[in-house]
Amino acid sequence: MSNNVQQDRNHYLDAWAKTMITIWQEKVIQQNIRDTGELLESFNNALFYNSNGDVVKIIHTYMYYGRMVDMGVGKGVNLDEVKHSDRKPKKWYNKVYYRSIKVMSEKLAELYGEEFQAILFETLS
């Protein structure tokens, strides 16, 4: 694999991880999930690389209660009681995340496909 391809892929993944945080923060603001502001400030990401320098894992972290807000639970309301409570889920996480995962997967398939084509071309030449 060429170093440029690896750098392009790593750059894309780094930008994707940072963009997810921006999107989530925007959703939190749109949904007015800002009781203390701690959730908004808690978003972080880390990229982990293998010994060859490829990104092998992306981890996003944020305050756990953000997931509870997304599901409409917490503060005395459990998941079984959501339909019967006044508390409404404030969807900021799942829909955005899974859509973005799909986009990232398609982009990585494109990048790996281009790399495979280059290797195949070099092999056949």
C-alpha positions in Angstrom: 0.0 0.0 0.0 1.3 3.4 -0.9 2.0 5.8 2.0 -0.2 8.5 0.2 -3.2 6.1 0.1 -2.7 5.3 3.8 -2.4 9.0 4.7 -5.5 9.9 2.6 -7.5 7.2 4.4 -6.2 8.2 7.8 -7.0 11.8 7.1 -10.5 11.0 6.0 -11.1 8.9 9.1 -9.8 11.7 11.4 -12.0 14.3 9.6 -15.0 11.9 9.9 -14.5 11.4 13.6 -14.3 15.2 14.2 -17.3 15.9 11.9 -19.4 13.4 13.9 -18.7 15.4 17.1 -19.7 18.6 15.3 -22.9 17.0 14.0 -23.7 15.7 17.5 -23.1 19.0 19.1 -25.3 20.7 16.6 -28.1 18.2 17.3 -27.7 18.6 21.0 -28.1 22.4 20.6 -31.1 21.9 18.2 -32.8 19.6 20.7 -32.1 22.1 23.5 -30.3 19.4 25.5 -28.2 22.0 27.4 -29.3 21.7 31.1 -25.7 22.2 32.4 -23.8 22.3 29.1 -21.7 19.3 30.3 -22.9 17.0 27.5 -22.0 19.5 24.8 -18.5 19.9 26.3 -17.9 16.2 26.9 -17.6 15.0 23.2 -14.2 13.6 22.3 -12.7 11.2 19.9 -9.6 9.0 19.6 -8.1 7.2 16.7 -6.0 4.0 17.2 -3.5 2.9 14.7 -1.9 -0.5 14.0 1.8 -1.0 13.7 1.7 -0.2 10.0 0.0 3.2 10.7 -3.5 2.3 9.5 -6.4 3.5 11.6 -8.0 0.4 13.2 -10.4 1.9 15.7 -12.3 5.1 16.3 -13.7 5.8 19.7 -16.1 8.6 20.5 -16.8 9.4 24.1 -19.4 11.7 25.8 -21.4 11.8 29.0 -23.5 8.7 29.3 -26.7 10.6 30.2 -26.8 11.8 26.6 -27.9 8.4 25.5 -30.7 8.5 28.1 -31.9 11.8 26.7 -31.9 10.3 23.2 -34.1 7.4 24.4 -36.3 9.6 26.6 -35.4 7.8 29.8 -33.8 8.8 33.1 -34.8 11.0 36.1 -37.3 8.3 37.3 -38.5 7.2 33.8 -37.2 3.8 32.6 -37.5 2.5 29.1 -40.7 0.5 29.9 -42.4 3.7 31.1 -41.5 6.0 28.2 -44.8 5.5 26.3 -46.7 6.4 29.5 -44.7 9.5 30.6 -44.5 13.1 29.6 -40.9 12.7 28.8 -40.1 12.6 25.1 -37.0 11.2 23.5 -34.7 13.9 22.0 -33.1 12.1 19.1 -29.6 13.4 18.6 -27.6 10.2 18.3 -28.7 7.0 16.5 -30.2 8.3 13.3 -27.2 10.6 12.6 -24.6 8.1 13.6 -25.9 5.2 11.6 -26.3 7.3 8.5 -22.8 8.6 8.9 -21.4 5.1 9.4 -23.0 4.1 6.1 -21.4 7.1 4.3 -18.0 6.3 5.9 -18.3 2.6 4.9 -19.0 3.6 1.3 -16.1 6.0 1.2 -13.7 3.4 2.7 -14.9 0.8 0.1 -14.1 3.4 -2.6 -10.6 4.0 -1.2 -9.9 0.3 -0.7 -11.2 -0.4 -4.2 -8.9 2.2 -5.7 -6.0 0.7 -3.8 -6.8 -2.8 -4.9 -7.0 -1.6 -8.6 -3.6 0.0 -8.3 -2.1 -3.2 -6.8 -3.7 -5.3 -9.5 -2.5 -3.0 -12.2 1.1 -3.1 -10.8 0.9 -6.9 -10.6 -0.3 -7.4 -14.2 2.1 -4.8 -15.6 
